[in-house]
Amino acid sequence: MGETLEGILTEILDALSALTVPCTAPGTNSLTPVNASVFASIKAKLSTILSQKVKNN
């Protein structure tokens, strides 16, 4: 169950990190979010929600 949650949260954070928003100029996109490193930091902490039993398997 914890592994499933970790997988889903990882996918969400990956998607948020890749987020682009259309700019006002037609046909152009913005860069990835300025705070993408914050999402990466949170993602690195996801394994802490797993129980020791799951981590050791």
QUIURTA-V840818 format. One record per backbone hydrogen bond with DSSP energy under -1.0 kcal/mol. NH is the residue of the N-H (numbers start at 0). CO is the residue of the C=O. If there is no record, write none. Layout:
{{NH & CO} {NH & CO}}
//
This chain:
{{4 & 0} {5 & 1} {6 & 2} {7 & 3} {8 & 4} {9 & 5} {10 & 6} {11 & 7} {12 & 8} {13 & 9} {14 & 10} {15 & 11} {16 & 12} {17 & 13} {22 & 27} {27 & 24} {29 & 20} {35 & 32} {37 & 34} {38 & 34} {39 & 35} {40 & 36} {41 & 37} {42 & 38} {43 & 39} {44 & 41} {45 & 42} {47 & 44} {48 & 45} {49 & 46} {54 & 50} {55 & 51}}
//
